[in-house]
Structures are given as C-alpha cells and as structure tokens.
Amino acid sequence: MQIKLADIGRRFNREWIFRNINYTFEQGKAYAILGHNGSGKSTLLQIIAGSLTPSEGTISFHNGGAELEIEEVFKELSIAAPYLELIEEFSLKELIDFHFSFKHYKEGLNAKAVIDILGFQQSKNKLIKYFSSGMKQRTKLALAFCSDTPILLLDEPTANFDNQGIEWYKGFIKDFCTNRLVIVCSNQEHEYDFCPSRLNITDYK
C-alpha cells in the first residue's frame, strides 16, 4: 500500500494552513507528522483519511501498483483520534461488534480478545458514556490497532493517558504495527519515537 500526496494544500477562509506538500507514504514504514498545536497536523491527517478534501492538489492510494478508487480506501485504513466520537449508547461489547461489522479482526483476534487486551473484562457490558476519557481513548486505539488494515492513522494517541496508559500504547506499537503503513500526528516524542520518517507541517506554510 502506498499513499501519494501531490501539491496538497488546505485553506481556511483566505488563509492557507499548508501548501505544496509532495510526499509518498509506503507500507511497512512509520511516519510522524509534527508541528505545534494548531499547525495543521490533524487537518492533514483527515485529508489522508478521506474525511476532508484538499483545497488544491491530489491524494492517491495504490495497492500493488494499482490505484484504488476512493470508495475502496475506507476498508484499507483504521484511525484513532481525540475528535472521533464513540457511540456512547453502546456497551463496550456492542461497540466492538458494531466496529468489526465493517472491519476484519487481525488474525487470531475476536471480541473477547480485544476486551482482554483492553483489560476491561469487568466493563464489557458498561455503556461507553460511563467510561472515563482515558478508557475511551484506549478503546479507540484498540479498535484501530486490532483491525486488519494496512494503513494505521493515529492522532495524539496518548491524549488523556497517564504513565501506565502510555506504556500500554508503546506495547501496542511493538505488537501491532508490523508491515503496516503507520502515520502518527503528534508533538509528544514518546508518541512517535519509533517513526524514522518525519514530516514537519511548518515546512509547508
């Protein structure tokens, strides 16, 4: 899997957030999108995820050299971000079942395994709206990591985490990122220290 950005730019009203981004992301590699708060990191990630369109330029997805149709991209990626909402009227078990009606589990996993990975065995029938912010963030990450997708997009992945949660995240990175195209938006080094390739959004102002 490969993602190509060609002269990508995004404008808000008359102000350009970024312009002229030419970059190629390759499967099997990990990338960090860096920049201060409000610099446009999340905006770029949403363009890559397909939830925003660029104001200029094009984005294309290639699998084995063949370009994917845009409607085919969703099943190839997973995303976890603070601004993505969970369905709070669902229990944890219902949410997992709903999510994996659209995505495949990574090999060897099922709903029970995801709950065990989360360590939420006592909360599987608890409604998401009663979860703490840290529990919700763990759930978002687990759904993304445990989905069998070649592309994994993470925005501020340890938001609302204490030190124990950060270590839990690092274990996920070690165990669930092999042979995936991973992109992390962050300004916290512990979130992206495993990413050898880095794109600083402030270089494209």
N, CA, C and O of each residue as an XYZ file, in Angstrom:
820
protein
N       0.842     -1.195      0.000
C       0.000      0.000      0.000
C       0.878      1.245      0.000
O       1.897      1.302      0.689
N       0.471      2.237     -0.778
C       1.224      3.476     -0.919
C       0.237      4.644     -0.995
O      -0.800      4.552     -1.652
N       0.575      5.740     -0.316
C      -0.225      6.961     -0.370
C       0.646      8.060     -0.953
O       1.749      8.314     -0.469
N       0.138      8.718     -2.009
C       0.899      9.789     -2.655
C       0.151     11.109     -2.520
O      -1.017     11.218     -2.893
N       0.845     12.108     -1.981
C       0.325     13.472     -1.906
C       1.020     14.294     -2.988
O       2.249     14.317     -3.053
N       0.249     14.962     -3.830
C       0.808     15.769     -4.915
C       0.300     17.205     -4.799
O      -0.870     17.481     -5.065
N       1.180     18.107     -4.402
C       0.864     19.545     -4.282
C      -0.353     19.788     -3.396
O      -1.192     20.634     -3.705
N      -0.446     19.048     -2.301
C      -1.593     19.158     -1.407
C      -1.552     20.487     -0.645
O      -0.517     20.885     -0.109
N      -2.692     21.152     -0.613
C      -2.851     22.366      0.183
C      -4.247     22.427      0.762
O      -5.196     21.882      0.197
N      -4.362     23.096      1.892
C      -5.684     23.266      2.514
C      -5.797     24.705      3.011
O      -4.903     25.232      3.673
N      -6.916     25.314      2.670
C      -7.151     26.713      3.008
C      -8.359     26.812      3.922
O      -9.333     26.079      3.756
N      -8.294     27.722      4.889
C      -9.446     28.025      5.736
C      -9.769     29.493      5.529
O      -8.967     30.371      5.850
N     -10.973     29.754      4.981
C     -11.307     31.097      4.514
C     -10.237     31.521      3.511
O     -10.071     30.863      2.484
N      -9.511     32.598      3.784
C      -8.494     33.049      2.827
C      -7.083     32.697      3.278
O      -6.106     33.053      2.618
N      -6.981     32.010      4.384
C      -5.656     31.700      4.919
C      -5.282     30.250      4.598
O      -6.061     29.327      4.833
N      -4.078     30.070      4.059
C      -3.583     28.728      3.781
C      -3.021     28.110      5.060
O      -2.173     28.704      5.726
N      -3.500     26.918      5.395
C      -2.967     26.191      6.551
C      -1.630     25.562      6.168
O      -0.666     25.613      6.931
N      -1.589     24.974      4.987
C      -0.350     24.451      4.400
C      -0.535     24.382      2.897
O      -1.659     24.374      2.396
N       0.605     24.331      2.166
C       0.562     24.272      0.703
C       1.732     23.451      0.180
O       2.757     23.288      0.843
N       1.541     22.938     -1.040
C       2.634     22.325     -1.799
C       3.290     21.149     -1.067
O       4.514     21.015     -1.057
N       2.462     20.305     -0.460
C       3.004     19.096      0.156
C       3.084     17.999     -0.899
O       2.069     17.570     -1.448
N       4.290     17.562     -1.168
C       4.537     16.420     -2.057
C       5.246     15.355     -1.235
O       6.377     15.547     -0.790
N       4.571     14.237     -1.040
C       5.126     13.228     -0.127
C       4.529     11.879     -0.476
O       3.383     11.784     -0.915
N       5.322     10.838     -0.275
C       4.851      9.471     -0.503
C       5.043      8.643      0.759
O       6.139      8.586      1.317
N       3.968      8.003      1.201
C       3.991      7.111      2.364
C       3.969      5.671      1.861
O       3.182      5.329      0.979
N       4.839      4.823      2.426
C       4.976      3.449      1.979
C       4.612      2.463      3.088
O       4.921      2.697      4.257
N       3.955      1.361      2.720
C       3.630      0.320      3.691
C       4.899     -0.298      4.269
O       5.902     -0.458      3.573
N       4.838     -0.639      5.549
C       5.987     -1.201      6.236
C       6.857     -0.151      6.896
O       7.878     -0.476      7.502
N       6.456      1.120      6.782
C       7.224      2.213      7.368
C       6.336      3.033      8.293
O       5.114      3.050      8.148
N       6.972      3.717      9.252
C       6.254      4.546     10.223
C       6.668      5.999     10.050
O       7.853      6.310      9.934
N       5.680      6.878     10.035
C       5.895      8.302      9.772
C       5.292      9.138     10.902
O       4.265      8.777     11.477
N       5.943     10.254     11.206
C       5.397     11.215     12.151
C       5.114     12.521     11.423
O       5.955     13.018     10.674
N       3.924     13.076     11.647
C       3.599     14.424     11.181
C       3.711     15.336     12.386
O       2.957     15.194     13.348
N       4.646     16.270     12.339
C       4.998     17.083     13.501
C       4.582     18.535     13.289
O       4.387     18.988     12.161
N       4.451     19.255     14.413
C       4.111     20.670     14.377
C       3.440     21.070     15.672
O       2.901     20.232     16.396
N       3.479     22.357     15.956
C       2.881     22.850     17.200
C       1.355     22.742     17.126
O       0.793     22.516     16.055
N       0.699     22.904     18.263
C      -0.760     22.849     18.296
C      -1.341     23.907     17.357
O      -0.921     25.064     17.374
N      -2.301     23.497     16.547
C      -2.931     24.419     15.619
C      -2.190     24.602     14.311
O      -2.567     25.449     13.501
N      -1.137     23.819     14.088
C      -0.321     23.993     12.884
C      -0.919     23.324     11.653
O      -0.524     23.641     10.531
N      -1.856     22.412     11.838
C      -2.494     21.745     10.711
C      -2.240     20.257     10.619
O      -2.607     19.627      9.627
N      -1.610     19.677     11.649
C      -1.315     18.238     11.634
C      -2.597     17.416     11.463
O      -2.675     16.543     10.599
N      -3.584     17.705     12.284
C      -4.831     16.932     12.247
C      -5.570     17.141     10.931
O      -6.199     16.218     10.413
N      -5.492     18.354     10.393
C      -6.131     18.631      9.105
C      -5.527     17.763      8.013
O      -6.248     17.191      7.197
N      -4.192     17.666      8.000
C      -3.542     16.826      7.001
C      -3.924     15.357      7.189
O      -4.159     14.650      6.209
N      -3.987     14.898      8.432
C      -4.350     13.501      8.669
C      -5.774     13.229      8.207
O      -6.053     12.158      7.668
N      -6.680     14.182      8.408
C      -8.056     13.998      7.953
C      -8.144     13.964      6.425
O      -9.003     13.278      5.871
N      -7.272     14.692      5.750
C      -7.221     14.602      4.293
C      -6.744     13.210      3.878
O      -7.299     12.601      2.964
N      -5.710     12.714      4.558
C      -5.205     11.371      4.252
C      -6.284     10.320      4.526
O      -6.398      9.337      3.794
N      -7.074     10.532      5.583
C      -8.129      9.581      5.940
C      -9.347      9.686      5.028
O     -10.203      8.801      5.032
N      -9.428     10.760      4.249
C     -10.557     10.932      3.344
C     -11.737     11.658      3.929
O     -12.774     11.767      3.275
N     -11.613     12.170      5.166
C     -12.735     12.882      5.776
C     -12.729     14.372      5.449
O     -13.715     15.062      5.712
N     -11.628     14.884      4.874
C     -11.550     16.239      4.352
C     -10.989     16.178      2.932
O     -10.197     15.293      2.609
N     -11.397     17.111      2.098
C     -10.815     17.212      0.768
C      -9.796     18.341      0.758
O      -9.997     19.349      1.435
N      -8.716     18.201      0.014
C      -7.747     19.285     -0.079
C      -8.311     20.455     -0.880
O      -9.162     20.270     -1.750
N      -7.833     21.649     -0.580
C      -8.228     22.823     -1.364
C      -7.512     22.848     -2.698
O      -8.009     23.428     -3.664
N      -6.345     22.223     -2.757
C      -5.620     22.075     -4.009
C      -4.792     20.801     -3.939
O      -4.513     20.289     -2.855
N      -4.405     20.300     -5.091
C      -3.593     19.092     -5.145
C      -4.436     17.831     -5.121
O      -5.663     17.883     -5.051
N      -3.746     16.687     -5.183
C      -4.436     15.399     -5.240
C      -3.784     14.408     -4.276
O      -2.592     14.493     -3.977
N      -4.593     13.477     -3.804
C      -4.109     12.360     -2.989
C      -4.539     11.075     -3.678
O      -5.675     10.967     -4.140
N      -3.639     10.099     -3.752
C      -3.971      8.830     -4.395
C      -3.442      7.676     -3.558
O      -2.437      7.796     -2.858
N      -4.141      6.569     -3.649
C      -3.811      5.354     -2.908
C      -3.516      4.248     -3.909
O      -4.264      4.047     -4.866
N      -2.417      3.530     -3.680
C      -2.001      2.496     -4.617
C      -1.758      1.192     -3.867
O      -1.131      1.177     -2.808
N      -2.259      0.109     -4.428
C      -2.059     -1.212     -3.840
C      -1.478     -2.119     -4.916
O      -2.142     -2.436     -5.903
N      -0.224     -2.533     -4.713
C       0.438     -3.367     -5.708
C       0.595     -2.674     -7.042
O       0.613     -3.323     -8.088
N       0.710     -1.344     -7.008
C       0.879     -0.574     -8.238
C      -0.414     -0.090     -8.854
O      -0.398      0.809     -9.695
N      -1.544     -0.674     -8.449
C      -2.844     -0.275     -8.994
C      -3.469      0.798     -8.108
O      -3.481      0.659     -6.885
N      -3.985      1.858     -8.709
C      -4.611      2.926     -7.937
C      -6.001      2.489     -7.479
O      -6.788      1.949     -8.256
N      -6.281      2.736     -6.206
C      -7.585      2.380     -5.649
C      -8.604      3.466     -5.935
O      -8.275      4.652     -5.950
N      -9.845      3.054     -6.162
C     -10.941      4.007     -6.207
C     -11.166      4.554     -4.801
O     -10.978      3.843     -3.814
N     -11.566      5.812     -4.715
C     -11.656      6.464     -3.413
C     -12.627      5.746     -2.480
O     -12.423      5.734     -1.266
N     -13.685      5.147     -3.039
C     -14.662      4.457     -2.179
C     -14.115      3.143     -1.620
O     -14.709      2.552     -0.719
N     -12.976      2.688     -2.161
C     -12.352      1.466     -1.676
C     -11.362      1.723     -0.540
O     -10.902      0.785      0.111
N     -11.039      2.989     -0.305
C      -9.961      3.323      0.640
C     -10.366      3.035      2.085
O      -9.533      2.614      2.886
N     -11.638      3.258      2.425
C     -12.074      3.137      3.813
C     -11.704      1.798      4.426
O     -11.249      1.745      5.568
N     -11.893      0.719      3.683
C     -11.636     -0.606      4.249
C     -10.148     -0.887      4.426
O      -9.776     -1.872      5.064
N      -9.294     -0.032      3.868
C      -7.852     -0.239      3.952
C      -7.212      0.496      5.124
O      -6.028      0.298      5.398
N      -7.973      1.345      5.824
C      -7.358      2.136      6.894
C      -8.162      2.093      8.182
O      -9.372      1.866      8.191
N      -7.430      2.323      9.275
C      -8.026      2.500     10.598
C      -7.478      3.786     11.182
O      -6.330      4.147     10.924
N      -8.287      4.480     11.967
C      -7.865      5.745     12.538
C      -8.329      5.860     13.979
O      -9.426      5.424     14.327
N      -7.486      6.448     14.810
C      -7.850      6.777     16.193
C      -7.438      8.219     16.433
O      -6.289      8.590     16.197
N      -8.383      9.038     16.907
C      -8.117     10.454     17.111
C      -9.051     10.999     18.191
O     -10.166     10.503     18.350
N      -8.607     12.014     18.934
C      -9.444     12.564     20.015
C     -10.772     13.126     19.522
O     -11.759     13.101     20.257
N     -10.815     13.634     18.286
C     -12.034     14.265     17.784
C     -13.028     13.252     17.212
O     -14.140     13.635     16.850
N     -12.662     11.984     17.121
C     -13.595     10.958     16.662
C     -14.421     10.466     17.843
O     -13.872     10.076     18.873
N     -15.723     10.486     17.693
C     -16.617     10.121     18.791
C     -16.969      8.634     18.742
O     -17.124      8.052     17.668
N     -17.090      8.044     19.908
C     -17.619      6.696     20.034
C     -19.131      6.773     20.224
O     -19.654      7.798     20.662
N     -19.823      5.706     19.900
C     -21.283      5.677     20.091
C     -21.553      5.378     21.557
O     -21.440      4.233     21.996
N     -21.904      6.395     22.301
C     -21.938      6.290     23.757
C     -23.120      5.488     24.285
O     -23.121      5.076     25.445
N     -24.126      5.264     23.443
C     -25.284      4.465     23.878
C     -25.006      2.974     23.797
O     -25.802      2.171     24.284
N     -23.888      2.590     23.187
C     -23.495      1.188     23.096
C     -22.721      0.779     24.340
O     -22.034      1.591     24.959
N     -22.843     -0.485     24.690
C     -21.908     -1.070     25.646
C     -20.594     -1.331     24.919
O     -20.538     -1.265     23.691
N     -19.541     -1.627     25.669
C     -18.258     -1.926     25.031
C     -18.391     -3.096     24.071
O     -17.903     -3.030     22.942
N     -19.043     -4.157     24.503
C     -19.215     -5.331     23.642
C     -19.996     -4.983     22.379
O     -19.638     -5.425     21.288
N     -21.056     -4.197     22.518
C     -21.844     -3.795     21.353
C     -21.014     -2.928     20.404
O     -21.113     -3.065     19.185
N     -20.195     -2.033     20.971
C     -19.358     -1.169     20.142
C     -18.340     -1.984     19.349
O     -18.127     -1.737     18.162
N     -17.720     -2.946     20.004
C     -16.738     -3.800     19.315
C     -17.420     -4.583     18.190
O     -16.905     -4.648     17.074
N     -18.572     -5.172     18.488
C     -19.296     -5.936     17.462
C     -19.682     -5.035     16.287
O     -19.590     -5.443     15.129
N     -20.113     -3.810     16.592
C     -20.503     -2.873     15.533
C     -19.296     -2.499     14.673
O     -19.375     -2.532     13.445
N     -18.177     -2.143     15.314
C     -16.975     -1.748     14.588
C     -16.508     -2.866     13.655
O     -16.167     -2.619     12.498
N     -16.497     -4.084     14.166
C     -15.965     -5.189     13.369
C     -17.003     -5.800     12.424
O     -16.753     -6.825     11.790
N     -18.165     -5.159     12.341
C     -19.064     -5.491     11.239
C     -18.628     -4.767      9.965
O     -19.086     -5.098      8.871
N     -17.730     -3.765     10.111
C     -17.184     -3.025      8.971
C     -15.725     -3.371      8.698
O     -15.261     -3.244      7.565
N     -15.008     -3.799      9.708
C     -13.592     -4.140      9.577
C     -13.390     -5.607      9.942
O     -14.197     -6.199     10.659
N     -12.303     -6.182      9.439
C     -11.925     -7.529      9.839
C     -10.988     -7.456     11.036
O     -10.196     -6.522     11.162
N     -11.086     -8.456     11.919
C     -10.121     -8.582     13.009
C      -8.757     -8.975     12.452
O      -8.660     -9.686     11.452
N      -7.697     -8.495     13.124
C      -6.389     -9.058     12.819
C      -6.400    -10.534     13.175
O      -7.144    -10.962     14.058
N      -5.582    -11.304     12.495
C      -5.594    -12.753     12.647
C      -5.453    -13.159     14.110
O      -4.589    -12.655     14.827
N      -6.316    -14.080     14.541
C      -6.255    -14.612     15.891
C      -7.048    -13.832     16.921
O      -7.098    -14.220     18.088
N      -7.678    -12.723     16.499
C      -8.418    -11.899     17.446
C      -9.921    -12.064     17.263
O     -10.406    -12.420     16.188
N     -10.640    -11.793     18.344
C     -12.097    -11.713     18.318
C     -12.506    -10.702     19.394
O     -11.651    -10.059     20.003
N     -13.814    -10.567     19.624
C     -14.287     -9.558     20.577
C     -13.720     -9.790     21.980
O     -13.309     -8.843     22.651
N     -13.698    -11.035     22.414
C     -13.168    -11.333     23.748
C     -11.694    -10.954     23.846
O     -11.253    -10.414     24.860
N     -10.936    -11.237     22.790
C      -9.514    -10.911     22.804
C      -9.299     -9.404     22.900
O      -8.399     -8.952     23.608
N     -10.122     -8.620     22.189
C      -9.995     -7.160     22.240
C     -10.295     -6.657     23.659
O      -9.589     -5.793     24.178
N     -11.332     -7.198     24.270
C     -11.673     -6.809     25.643
C     -10.548     -7.179     26.595
O     -10.232     -6.420     27.511
N      -9.939     -8.344     26.384
C      -8.811     -8.764     27.227
C      -7.605     -7.852     27.030
O      -6.929     -7.499     27.996
N      -7.335     -7.471     25.797
C      -6.232     -6.549     25.524
C      -6.459     -5.218     26.234
O      -5.527     -4.626     26.777
N      -7.689     -4.764     26.222
C      -8.034     -3.525     26.913
C      -7.939     -3.669     28.429
O      -7.698     -2.690     29.136
N      -8.128     -4.883     28.923
C      -8.193     -5.086     30.367
C      -9.519     -4.640     30.961
O      -9.606     -4.300     32.141
N     -10.557     -4.647     30.117
C     -11.871     -4.143     30.537
C     -12.892     -5.269     30.701
O     -14.067     -5.089     30.382
N     -12.456     -6.421     31.194
C     -13.373     -7.555     31.319
C     -14.595     -7.213     32.188
O     -15.705     -7.674     31.923
N     -14.372     -6.404     33.221
C     -15.473     -6.061     34.121
C     -16.381     -4.969     33.544
O     -17.430     -4.660     34.109
N     -15.966     -4.393     32.413
C     -16.725     -3.277     31.833
C     -17.313     -3.608     30.470
O     -17.763     -2.706     29.763
N     -17.320     -4.880     30.085
C     -17.752     -5.212     28.728
C     -19.216     -4.870     28.477
O     -19.600     -4.612     27.336
N     -20.047     -4.864     29.534
C     -21.459     -4.518     29.376
C     -21.780     -3.111     29.862
O     -22.947     -2.729     29.949
N     -20.750     -2.351     30.176
C     -20.915     -0.972     30.624
C     -21.086     -0.063     29.414
O     -20.405     -0.249     28.405
N     -21.988      0.922     29.498
C     -22.184      1.842     28.389
C     -20.961      2.744     28.239
O     -20.359      3.167     29.226
N     -20.607      3.030     26.985
C     -19.441      3.857     26.698
C     -19.563      5.235     27.350
O     -18.551      5.825     27.729
N     -20.773      5.752     27.485
C     -20.926      7.096     28.049
C     -20.479      7.166     29.507
O     -20.259      8.256     30.036
N     -20.344      6.009     30.162
C     -19.879      5.988     31.550
C     -18.377      5.712     31.649
O     -17.842      5.615     32.753
N     -17.693      5.586     30.511
C     -16.247      5.389     30.511
C     -15.546      6.716     30.810
O     -16.044      7.784     30.454
N     -14.404      6.639     31.458
C     -13.568      7.823     31.635
C     -12.951      8.209     30.288
O     -12.993      7.438     29.330
N     -12.378      9.414     30.231
C     -11.743      9.855     28.980
C     -10.581      8.936     28.608
O     -10.362      8.661     27.428
N      -9.838      8.463     29.599
C      -8.739      7.547     29.323
C      -9.224      6.205     28.804
O      -8.604      5.632     27.909
N     -10.323      5.693     29.350
C     -10.888      4.430     28.877
C     -11.390      4.560     27.433
O     -11.231      3.645     26.625
N     -11.995      5.705     27.124
C     -12.469      5.923     25.749
C     -11.291      5.961     24.778
O     -11.362      5.403     23.683
N     -10.205      6.626     25.188
C      -9.047      6.699     24.309
C      -8.433      5.316     24.091
O      -8.041      4.981     22.973
N      -8.350      4.519     25.143
C      -7.857      3.144     24.991
C      -8.720      2.364     24.016
O      -8.210      1.614     23.184
N     -10.030      2.544     24.121
C     -10.953      1.823     23.256
C     -10.758      2.219     21.798
O     -10.735      1.356     20.921
N     -10.617      3.519     21.529
C     -10.367      3.984     20.160
C      -9.103      3.341     19.595
O      -9.095      2.864     18.460
N      -8.039      3.331     20.392
C      -6.778      2.759     19.924
C      -6.904      1.264     19.673
O      -6.405      0.758     18.667
N      -7.570      0.551     20.586
C      -7.710     -0.899     20.427
C      -8.488     -1.239     19.161
O      -8.120     -2.166     18.440
N      -9.556     -0.501     18.884
C     -10.327     -0.757     17.669
C      -9.469     -0.553     16.426
O      -9.548     -1.331     15.476
N      -8.643      0.504     16.436
C      -7.797      0.782     15.279
C      -6.680     -0.245     15.135
O      -6.460     -0.775     14.046
N      -5.981     -0.523     16.219
C      -4.854     -1.453     16.172
C      -5.300     -2.863     15.816
O      -4.599     -3.564     15.086
N      -6.449     -3.288     16.318
C      -6.883     -4.675     16.149
C      -7.622     -4.913     14.835
O      -8.002     -6.045     14.535
N      -7.827     -3.864     14.054
C      -8.438     -4.012     12.735
C      -7.372     -4.427     11.723
O      -6.250     -3.922     11.742
N      -7.736     -5.341     10.855
C      -6.784     -5.866      9.873
C      -6.743     -4.929      8.666
O      -7.326     -5.215      7.621
N      -6.042     -3.804      8.832
C      -5.913     -2.811      7.774
C      -4.437     -2.512      7.550
O      -3.666     -2.470      8.509
N      -4.031     -2.304      6.298
C      -2.626     -1.997      6.044
C      -2.222     -0.590      6.452
O      -1.034     -0.314      6.615
N      -3.206      0.317      6.622
C      -2.911      1.707      6.989
C      -3.459      1.976      8.380
O      -4.616      1.672      8.671
N      -2.612      2.555      9.250
C      -2.999      2.895     10.621
C      -2.673      4.363     10.859
O      -1.512      4.763     10.778
N      -3.693      5.166     11.152
C      -3.549      6.599     11.363
C      -3.837      6.926     12.821
O      -4.884      6.552     13.348
N      -2.912      7.621     13.473
C      -3.043      7.932     14.890
C      -2.825      9.428     15.108
O      -1.805      9.981     14.695
N      -3.781     10.069     15.754
C      -3.656     11.495     16.060
C      -3.637     11.659     17.581
O      -4.596     11.295     18.262
N      -2.536     12.212     18.108
C      -2.370     12.392     19.553
C      -2.806     11.134     20.308
O      -3.726     11.190     21.124
N      -2.158     10.013     20.042
C      -2.655      8.721     20.541
C      -2.670      8.565     22.056
O      -3.442      7.752     22.564
N      -1.852      9.308     22.801
C      -1.866      9.137     24.261
C      -2.566     10.291     24.970
O      -2.347     10.503     26.163
N      -3.409     11.045     24.251
C      -4.218     12.071     24.907
C      -5.065     11.434     26.006
O      -5.671     10.383     25.798
N      -5.104     12.066     27.162
C      -5.875     11.597     28.328
C      -5.269     10.371     28.998
O      -5.940      9.710     29.790
N      -3.995     10.051     28.692
C      -3.349      8.880     29.287
C      -2.426      9.289     30.435
O      -1.780     10.336     30.393
N      -2.381      8.434     31.462
C      -1.359      8.550     32.491
C      -0.152      7.720     32.055
O      -0.136      7.174     30.952
N       0.852      7.629     32.914
C       2.075      6.907     32.542
C       1.805      5.442     32.207
O       2.417      4.885     31.296
N       0.889      4.825     32.946
C       0.552      3.429     32.675
C      -0.076      3.290     31.289
O       0.221      2.343     30.560
N      -0.939      4.233     30.931
C      -1.560      4.204     29.612
C      -0.546      4.398     28.496
O      -0.658      3.785     27.434
N       0.443      5.252     28.738
C       1.491      5.478     27.740
C       2.280      4.195     27.500
O       2.597      3.869     26.356
N       2.598      3.471     28.560
C       3.320      2.206     28.408
C       2.467      1.173     27.675
O       2.980      0.389     26.876
N       1.178      1.178     27.947
C       0.245      0.285     27.240
C       0.265      0.594     25.745
O       0.293     -0.320     24.920
N       0.249      1.871     25.400
C       0.323      2.292     23.994
C       1.618      1.819     23.345
O       1.600      1.325     22.217
N       2.732      1.962     24.037
C       4.011      1.547     23.472
C       4.045      0.043     23.205
O       4.655     -0.407     22.235
N       3.392     -0.726     24.065
C       3.292     -2.165     23.827
C       2.488     -2.467     22.577
O       2.833     -3.374     21.820
N       1.415     -1.713     22.354
C       0.611     -1.863     21.146
C       1.451     -1.598     19.899
O       1.376     -2.341     18.920
N       2.247     -0.535     19.944
C       3.106     -0.190     18.809
C       4.022     -1.359     18.475
O       4.188     -1.717     17.309
N       4.605     -1.940     19.489
C       5.537     -3.052     19.288
C       4.848     -4.264     18.685
O       5.419     -4.950     17.837
N       3.617     -4.532     19.123
C       2.951     -5.792     18.762
C       2.049     -5.707     17.531
O       1.754     -6.735     16.920
N       1.606     -4.510     17.154
C       0.552     -4.415     16.139
C       0.888     -3.544     14.939
O      -0.001     -3.221     14.151
N       2.145     -3.156     14.782
C       2.494     -2.262     13.671
C       3.339     -2.904     12.588
O       3.716     -2.237     11.624
N       3.641     -4.176     12.728
C       4.477     -4.853     11.735
C       3.812     -4.842     10.360
O       2.643     -5.197     10.213
N       4.586     -4.428      9.363
C       4.153     -4.436      7.954
C       2.923     -3.569      7.702
O       2.152     -3.837      6.780
N       2.735     -2.524      8.524
C       1.662     -1.570      8.265
C       2.261     -0.219      7.899
O       3.415      0.068      8.217
N       1.476      0.594      7.238
C       1.841      1.980      6.997
C       1.259      2.777      8.159
O       0.043      2.939      8.262
N       2.126      3.270      9.026
C       1.690      3.946     10.251
C       2.028      5.433     10.146
O       3.161      5.801      9.834
N       1.032      6.281     10.410
C       1.250      7.724     10.444
C       0.745      8.242     11.788
O      -0.407      8.018     12.159
N       1.627      8.942     12.514
C       1.292      9.483     13.837
C       1.393     10.998     13.794
O       2.440     11.539     13.438
N       0.316     11.692     14.154
C       0.348     13.144     14.323
C       0.586     13.449     15.798
O      -0.163     12.993     16.662
N       1.635     14.224     16.079
C       1.977     14.418     17.483
C       2.991     15.536     17.651
O       3.718     15.878     16.719
N       3.031     16.105     18.862
C       4.170     16.919     19.274
C       4.742     16.401     20.593
O       5.444     17.119     21.305
N       4.426     15.133     20.907
C       4.945     14.463     22.094
C       5.862     13.334     21.637
O       5.400     12.384     21.005
N       7.150     13.425     21.947
C       8.111     12.494     21.361
C       7.822     11.041     21.708
O       8.084     10.154     20.896
N       7.285     10.778     22.905
C       7.033      9.384     23.268
C       5.968      8.738     22.382
O       5.860      7.513     22.336
N       5.180      9.557     21.676
C       4.154      9.010     20.790
C       4.709      8.597     19.430
O       4.145      7.731     18.762
N       5.820      9.221     19.020
C       6.319      8.984     17.662
C       7.790      8.601     17.617
O       8.384      8.607     16.539
N       8.400      8.267     18.756
C       9.834      7.998     18.763
C      10.224      6.771     17.938
O      11.402      6.583     17.636
N       9.254      5.938     17.570
C       9.532      4.758     16.737
C       9.456      5.081     15.244
O       9.682      4.202     14.413
N       9.138      6.337     14.893
C       8.945      6.726     13.488
C      10.235      7.335     12.928
O      10.607      8.441     13.321
N      10.921      6.641     12.025
C      12.162      7.197     11.475
C      11.933      8.316     10.462
O      12.817      9.147     10.255
N      10.762      8.350      9.829
C      10.467      9.366      8.806
C       9.534     10.413      9.402
O       8.523     10.084     10.022
N       9.896     11.695      9.201
C       9.140     12.758      9.855
C       8.870     13.910      8.885
O       9.761     14.361      8.166
N       7.629     14.368      8.886
C       7.187     15.477      8.061
C       6.767     16.594      8.998
O       5.840     16.429      9.792
N       7.448     17.737      8.908
C       7.104     18.879      9.769
C       6.178     19.801      8.990
O       6.561     20.365      7.965
N       4.968     19.945      9.485
C       3.949     20.700      8.764
C       4.329     22.155      8.605
O       3.873     22.812      7.669
N       5.168     22.683      9.512
C       5.558     24.097      9.416
C       6.486     24.368      8.223
O       6.720     25.524      7.870
N       7.005     23.321      7.613
C       7.832     23.499      6.410
C       6.976     23.807      5.178
O       7.513     24.102      4.111
N       5.655     23.742      5.319
C       4.770     23.896      4.163
C       3.793     25.051      4.344
O       2.686     25.022      3.806
N       4.195     26.053      5.091
C       3.354     27.225      5.308
C       3.473     28.227      4.157
O       2.828     29.275      4.181
